[in-house]
Amino acid sequence: MVPMMPIRYYSTNRSVPEVTFDAALLEGQASDRGLYLPDRFPSITPEELVSWTNLSYSEIAFNVLSPFTAGVFSEKHLKQLCEDAYDFDVPIEHVNGNHHIMRLDRGPTASFKDFAARMMARWMGSLLDGQPGELVILTATSGDTGSAVAHAYEGVDRIHVVVLFPIEEVSTRQRKQMTTIGSNVTTIGINGKFDDCQAMVKCAFSDPDLTAIRLTSANSINIGRLLPQSVYYCYAYVKLARAAEREPIVFSIPSGNFGNMMGAVIARKMGLPIRRIIIATNANDEVPEFLQTGDYRKVAPSRLCISNAMNVGHPSNLARLVDVYGGWLDEAGTLQRAPDLDRMREDIYAVSISDDQTRKTIKDVHDRFGILLEPHGAVGWAGMEQYFRDHQGAREHLTVCIETAHPAKFPDEVRSIVGLDPAPPPSIANLDERHEAYDQMSCDYAALRDWLLSRFV
Ligand SMILES: *Cc1c(COP(=O)(O)O)cnc(C)c1O
């Protein structure tokens, strides 16, 4: 057999050469400000899916990820990293009929961001092992990325993590999860919105004045964040579907920056039988609008909703989605070439859910099924319900809603809606006793540049 060429990664702006996996991972955003995508999607055959039925999460992660990292990590090494990263539960709960919830909240910071952050930290740590110099990971967070990344990289040699968060827009628990770590993690509260934090980070990546600092991203700008997010879709399919009958599956994904959705798009491209991807946003409805009209308009400023990790008015990963469907969305958010919208609509159903609907859904799902959702998962469940109302017969189909965070991360909201206090998992208990430390900065890129120069040069 002729060995396959390792997968290479191209930029969605296509004005830089393709690179290897390690280069894409360490660079984060391509220097033409595009986002990296693999030059092909390795295939998972139906027979392979059947044969994975009894595998553990980490074994499935290894099977899905190994073609993407071939040529960079040996199989033995990747297997170890997967076992080490995925040592927690991935519960799939049956709710009613053919409908399920997959809880991605059992990692150390209680949101789905742990899945990707833990893998990416291990990949980067391994690559830096034996290289000189220090890597600075600059990351914007709408609430959960910051803690997942900070936790995943805590104590990793020669990596320093800098997290920018919108000071008024994260919950107290979310803030304390990242500001109490210390060591190689610095957190900066920005007097602005998540989109401002994301824009400041993107400016830093393309700033020629900062070339002396080796900067990279741990946001879903980084391809290393997306690939691990395709694994749990395969896992859910393998555990639930009658794989031998090739029963297709529907996923409902609460979305903000659309990295989680891209994980499902990648899994589908690899051959996972996904019937439909439901993307459910809060009132930041730029993507549902785009799918409907074909016109892309950012929501600026982004709208404040109780599902705060999804308060994104200009999502990074839309550029990747447009690319996969044959279009080109540049870094300024201008649609340079339209994607195949008809095909996109066949594969993806997008819906915006209000805060009122979100609260009602939390209450309703708790009353009817005794199942507790937090605001993000409730947006996903409400999106699924809307999809059923719009599509006759769809209610019978195998469907999985993604619960992206633990209800105890949003205690005030949950208490006011269902009148009970969700017990915090060990990872977020005792937060109040830990020492908090963070810097503050105005929403001004020059201030960030000066700070980075003074700190790392
Ligand atoms: C980040 C986050 C989301 C949104 O995920 P994207 O990949 O940005 O679309 C949803 N829910 C929670 C709890 C999150 O932390």
The ligand as a MOL file (V3000), in Angstrom:
LIG
                    3D

  0  0  0     0  0            999 V3000
M  V30 BEGIN CTAB
M  V30 COUNTS 15 15 0 0 0
M  V30 BEGIN ATOM
M  V30 1 C -18.3830 28.4090 24.2270 0
M  V30 2 C -19.7020 27.9160 24.6520 0
M  V30 3 C -20.7560 27.7390 23.7170 0
M  V30 4 C -20.6210 28.1290 22.2740 0
M  V30 5 O -19.7370 27.3060 21.5760 0
M  V30 6 P -19.1370 27.7970 20.1870 0
M  V30 7 O -18.1910 26.7450 19.7770 0
M  V30 8 O -18.4810 29.1070 20.4580 0
M  V30 9 O -20.3000 27.9490 19.2600 0
M  V30 10 C -21.9280 27.1930 24.1680 0
M  V30 11 N -22.1110 26.8780 25.4690 0
M  V30 12 C -21.1380 27.0420 26.3780 0
M  V30 13 C -21.4230 26.6780 27.7920 0
M  V30 14 C -19.9110 27.5570 26.0050 0
M  V30 15 O -18.9530 27.7260 26.9280 0
M  V30 END ATOM
M  V30 BEGIN BOND
M  V30 1 1 1 2
M  V30 2 1 2 3
M  V30 3 2 2 14
M  V30 4 1 3 4
M  V30 5 2 3 10
M  V30 6 1 4 5
M  V30 7 1 5 6
M  V30 8 2 6 7
M  V30 9 1 6 8
M  V30 10 1 6 9
M  V30 11 1 10 11
M  V30 12 2 11 12
M  V30 13 1 12 13
M  V30 14 1 12 14
M  V30 15 1 14 15
M  V30 END BOND
M  V30 END CTAB
M  END
